[in-house]
């Protein structure tokens, strides 16, 4: 049964890396479009500083919510079901995917704002979300600690 957990955690890690790769690829495309002169951005939506604050606020909100929501999903999972490794893995998988999806969403918002406005400083927020996704990727240690 333990090898199944390792295999399933490996699959979950691949999903996490795919989410990170999508965000990194889109950020790279936005950067390329801007530096190659193909940028279609029309300038700041409100002002450069305000756009940065809006996207930063969305990023901070999603960062906070990723922590809160994934913790609540894990806490809501019944204690007696944690003994069953397959059921526990399903609960852990749900929490990890929700956690990473919130971080990825904030990164994509930053990329889209950068594409629309042409302000490449917004890609720093996307890069920060990518780093946070890397630090929050699934691990066997975290899964074992949660199961108890």
N, C-alpha and C positions, 0 to 999 in steps of 0.2 A: 504494500500500500504506500510505503514511503517513496518508492520510485515513481509512482503515479503522481504524488505531490510534487516531486522535483520536476517531472515532465510538465505538469499543469502550471507550476510556477514559471517554468521556462517559457511556456506559451504566453502567459500573462506578461512576462518581461518583453517578449517580442512585440506584443500589442503596445506596450508602453513605448518601446523604441520606435515603432511605426508612427505613433502620435507625435513623438519628438521630431522624427524625420520630416513629417509633413509640415510642421511649423517651421523648421529650419530651412526646408526647401522653398517655402513661400516667402520667407524673409529674404532668402538669397535672390529670388526672382524680383522682388520689389527693389532690392539694392541694385541689381543689374539693370533693371528698367530705368532707374533714376540716373545711374552713372553713364549709361550708354546714350542718353539723350532721348530715349523713347518714352520718358515719363510723361504721363498725361495729366498729372496733378495740376490743379489750378490755384494753388496757394492755400493759405490757412483758412479753415472753416470759420473760426471766430477770430482768433489771433494765435500766433505760434505758441505763446505761453499758455493760453487758455486751452488750446488743443492738447498740449502736453499734460496739463493738469487734469483734463477730462479723461484722457487715456490712462494716466497714472492712477486716477481715482478708481476707474473700472478695474485696473490691474490689482490694486490693493484690495478692492472689494472681493474680487474672484480669488485672490490668494487667501484671504480670511475665510471666505465661504468654503473653499476646498478643504481647509482644515476642519471647520465646524461640521460640514455635511458628512465627510467621510468618518469622522469620529462618531457622529450620531448613527450612521448606518451600521458601524461595527458594534456600538453599544446596544442597538436594538436587536441584534442577533441573539437568540436565546442561548443561554449558557449550556443547556443540555445538548444542543445541536452541534456545539463546538467539538464534542468528542468524536463525531463522525467527520472524518477528514474531507470527504467529498462535499458535504453540506457546508462545512466551515470554509472550504476553498471557494465555494460559490458566494458566500457572504463577503469574504475578503476580496474576491474579484470585483464584486459590485462596488465596494468602497474605493478600491484603487482606480477603477475606470472613471467613477464620478470625480474623484480627486484630480486625476490628470485631465479630464475633459474641461473642468473649470479653468485650470491653468492654461490649457491650450486655447480655450475660447478667448481669454484675455490677450494672449499672444497674437491671435488672428485679428482681433480688434485693433491692436497696435499696428499690425502690418497693413491692414486696410486703410487706417488713418494715414499711415506713411505713404501709401500708394496714392490716395486722394489728394493729400496736401503737398507731397514732395518733401516733407520734413523728415529727414533720415534719423533725427534724434529719437523719433518714436520707435525705431527699430531696437533701440537700447532696452526699451520695456519688453519688447518681444524676446530679446536675448535673455533678459532677466527671467522671464517666464520659462524659457527653455532650460535655464540652469535650475530653476525650482522644480521643473518636471524631472530633471536628472536626479535631484536629491530626494524626490518623493517616489521614485520608481519602486516597484514591489521587490521585497526581499524575503528570503526564507526565515531570517532572524525575526523580522517584524511579524510575519505570519505565526511563527512559533510563540512569540511573546503574547500575541493577541489570544491565541488558543489557550494559553496557560499551561 
